[in-house]
């Protein structure tokens, strides 16, 4: 039986694939030198495309969790020599693959800076500045895992999910370890760690550019790449921003059926002959709701929801502004086991199996860090006959809830003003300080009379709560302040830091902030 992947690739000669497989194995076993292997490839195979190598990897080699880490891509390149063609077509600048390549080019530049700095006595501020940029790069992996890998899976190319994901996370963890050592002033260990960061990051980039991206171009259609852009935008990019101009898409005249839950549900109902217009109400268990109302309810829930059906396929996630972990529509229809890195797959497997069998009805996890508490709850979904129908995952940032003390029986607004009294401006401002979100031991209660580069973000938000919802209007990067990570950063960030992190000129940022607070 032919592998599904073959149906999406240009015609391939089975005998030549077999010959390439034999030559590659003999070379890896040391039975052929690189020169001998190249000669045999030229005589028995001819020109080789990147997708030939990927197809052999997918269909003819035994899968191993660390194969991507062990694979010596330099040796394979050397073996193939001038017989390999892994060139990419001339792609527009806004193509998803071009964004991956652009991120790699910037990361290569940063790694050269690492190699330069390690030669000199350590100056911590120089390294902090450099790692402030390097730490953005793991977004590159997050986009690959949630956007590119799911589409490749549908084409039968599952090796990136099952093997490269492990390497992605390993490189990410090496960068995080370097950051930790830098923060804790472990100078010798930090300098030694740079060798691992440089080696593994470059190795993975080479695997991406040699096999992954050329094979993606062979397997994925332009329409699918176009459809990928909105999810890429949702997750974000390392080192730069991308403006997603929907007017340029080829599907401009055709509405996107996956834009939101309401559209998806309306399409499904129409398929089975049910009309569900914007004002028509649907019978739900305890009431009637329009599709718009259903969608709005999901969007405004204080928790994130995901649903996996009895076939272990991801069917739905709630699209909230406060989403804790990134999601994109490419996850819909994906096997849930492929949505997790291999090192945690056994836990996912155990949760699903025990919920399915009825041995357990729920599973709880939580992440407890300074200034952050995330609660994760899985529950078995069963119908009225007790038949297993799937798993519902609920996730909530409970940091604020855990910090509550005593009782609050009077209505108090976010400004600090209660419903029973009307305060004078000065009194209301004092109440605002008393009830505003805290978390920075160094914060003061002094009113801000002017905005300077040293003005603390935490204190700005205390005095002007409206800024929290308006900052994204100044710069889209400030959306992340509503995430748990952003809340951790608020306590330390000042206007100067905001300017540096967003790439927005300092004077322009101060000017826009002053406009908002007025």
Secondary structure as the mmCIF struct_conf table of DSSP 4:
data_model
#
loop_
_struct_conf.conf_type_id
_struct_conf.id
_struct_conf.beg_label_comp_id
_struct_conf.beg_label_asym_id
_struct_conf.beg_label_seq_id
_struct_conf.end_label_comp_id
_struct_conf.end_label_asym_id
_struct_conf.end_label_seq_id
HELX_RH_3T_P HELX_RH_3T_P1 UNK A 4 UNK A 8
BEND BEND1 UNK A 9 UNK A 9
HELX_RH_AL_P HELX_RH_AL_P1 UNK A 14 UNK A 28
TURN_TY1_P TURN_TY1_P1 UNK A 29 UNK A 30
BEND BEND2 UNK A 31 UNK A 32
HELX_RH_AL_P HELX_RH_AL_P2 UNK A 34 UNK A 44
TURN_TY1_P TURN_TY1_P2 UNK A 45 UNK A 45
BEND BEND3 UNK A 47 UNK A 47
STRN STRN1 UNK A 48 UNK A 49
HELX_RH_AL_P HELX_RH_AL_P3 UNK A 50 UNK A 59
TURN_TY1_P TURN_TY1_P3 UNK A 60 UNK A 60
BEND BEND4 UNK A 61 UNK A 61
TURN_TY1_P TURN_TY1_P4 UNK A 65 UNK A 66
HELX_RH_AL_P HELX_RH_AL_P4 UNK A 67 UNK A 70
HELX_RH_AL_P HELX_RH_AL_P5 UNK A 73 UNK A 80
HELX_RH_3T_P HELX_RH_3T_P2 UNK A 81 UNK A 83
STRN STRN2 UNK A 84 UNK A 85
HELX_LH_PP_P HELX_LH_PP_P1 UNK A 87 UNK A 89
TURN_TY1_P TURN_TY1_P5 UNK A 93 UNK A 94
BEND BEND5 UNK A 95 UNK A 95
HELX_RH_AL_P HELX_RH_AL_P6 UNK A 96 UNK A 117
TURN_TY1_P TURN_TY1_P6 UNK A 118 UNK A 119
BEND BEND6 UNK A 120 UNK A 120
HELX_RH_AL_P HELX_RH_AL_P7 UNK A 124 UNK A 134
TURN_TY1_P TURN_TY1_P7 UNK A 135 UNK A 137
HELX_RH_AL_P HELX_RH_AL_P8 UNK A 138 UNK A 143
HELX_RH_PI_P HELX_RH_PI_P1 UNK A 144 UNK A 148
HELX_RH_AL_P HELX_RH_AL_P9 UNK A 149 UNK A 154
TURN_TY1_P TURN_TY1_P8 UNK A 155 UNK A 156
HELX_RH_AL_P HELX_RH_AL_P10 UNK A 159 UNK A 159
HELX_RH_PI_P HELX_RH_PI_P2 UNK A 160 UNK A 164
HELX_RH_AL_P HELX_RH_AL_P11 UNK A 165 UNK A 183
TURN_TY1_P TURN_TY1_P9 UNK A 184 UNK A 185
HELX_RH_AL_P HELX_RH_AL_P12 UNK A 187 UNK A 207
HELX_RH_PI_P HELX_RH_PI_P3 UNK A 208 UNK A 212
HELX_RH_AL_P HELX_RH_AL_P13 UNK A 213 UNK A 219
BEND BEND7 UNK A 220 UNK A 220
HELX_RH_AL_P HELX_RH_AL_P14 UNK A 222 UNK A 235
BEND BEND8 UNK A 238 UNK A 240
HELX_RH_3T_P HELX_RH_3T_P3 UNK A 246 UNK A 248
BEND BEND9 UNK A 249 UNK A 249
TURN_TY1_P TURN_TY1_P10 UNK A 250 UNK A 253
BEND BEND10 UNK A 254 UNK A 254
TURN_TY1_P TURN_TY1_P11 UNK A 257 UNK A 258
BEND BEND11 UNK A 259 UNK A 260
HELX_RH_AL_P HELX_RH_AL_P15 UNK A 261 UNK A 271
TURN_TY1_P TURN_TY1_P12 UNK A 272 UNK A 273
TURN_TY1_P TURN_TY1_P13 UNK A 278 UNK A 279
STRN STRN3 UNK A 281 UNK A 284
TURN_TY1_P TURN_TY1_P14 UNK A 285 UNK A 286
STRN STRN4 UNK A 287 UNK A 290
HELX_RH_AL_P HELX_RH_AL_P16 UNK A 291 UNK A 300
BEND BEND12 UNK A 302 UNK A 303
STRN STRN5 UNK A 304 UNK A 309
TURN_TY1_P TURN_TY1_P15 UNK A 310 UNK A 311
BEND BEND13 UNK A 312 UNK A 312
STRN STRN6 UNK A 313 UNK A 313
STRN STRN7 UNK A 314 UNK A 317
TURN_TY1_P TURN_TY1_P16 UNK A 321 UNK A 322
BEND BEND14 UNK A 324 UNK A 325
HELX_RH_3T_P HELX_RH_3T_P4 UNK A 329 UNK A 331
TURN_TY1_P TURN_TY1_P17 UNK A 332 UNK A 333
STRN STRN8 UNK A 335 UNK A 335
HELX_RH_3T_P HELX_RH_3T_P5 UNK A 336 UNK A 339
BEND BEND15 UNK A 340 UNK A 340
HELX_RH_AL_P HELX_RH_AL_P17 UNK A 342 UNK A 357
TURN_TY1_P TURN_TY1_P18 UNK A 358 UNK A 358
BEND BEND16 UNK A 359 UNK A 359
BEND BEND17 UNK A 361 UNK A 361
STRN STRN9 UNK A 362 UNK A 369
TURN_TY1_P TURN_TY1_P19 UNK A 370 UNK A 371
STRN STRN10 UNK A 372 UNK A 382
TURN_TY1_P TURN_TY1_P20 UNK A 384 UNK A 385
STRN STRN11 UNK A 388 UNK A 397
HELX_RH_AL_P HELX_RH_AL_P18 UNK A 399 UNK A 403
BEND BEND18 UNK A 406 UNK A 406
BEND BEND19 UNK A 410 UNK A 410
STRN STRN12 UNK A 412 UNK A 412
TURN_TY1_P TURN_TY1_P21 UNK A 414 UNK A 415
BEND BEND20 UNK A 416 UNK A 416
STRN STRN13 UNK A 418 UNK A 418
BEND BEND21 UNK A 419 UNK A 420
HELX_RH_AL_P HELX_RH_AL_P19 UNK A 425 UNK A 435
BEND BEND22 UNK A 436 UNK A 436
TURN_TY1_P TURN_TY1_P22 UNK A 441 UNK A 442
HELX_LH_PP_P HELX_LH_PP_P2 UNK A 446 UNK A 448
BEND BEND23 UNK A 450 UNK A 450
TURN_TY1_P TURN_TY1_P23 UNK A 453 UNK A 454
STRN STRN14 UNK A 456 UNK A 456
HELX_RH_AL_P HELX_RH_AL_P20 UNK A 457 UNK A 463
TURN_TY1_P TURN_TY1_P24 UNK A 465 UNK A 466
HELX_RH_AL_P HELX_RH_AL_P21 UNK A 467 UNK A 474
HELX_RH_3T_P HELX_RH_3T_P6 UNK A 476 UNK A 482
BEND BEND24 UNK A 483 UNK A 483
HELX_RH_AL_P HELX_RH_AL_P22 UNK A 484 UNK A 490
TURN_TY1_P TURN_TY1_P25 UNK A 491 UNK A 492
STRN STRN15 UNK A 494 UNK A 494
HELX_RH_AL_P HELX_RH_AL_P23 UNK A 495 UNK A 502
TURN_TY1_P TURN_TY1_P26 UNK A 503 UNK A 503
HELX_RH_AL_P HELX_RH_AL_P24 UNK A 506 UNK A 517
#
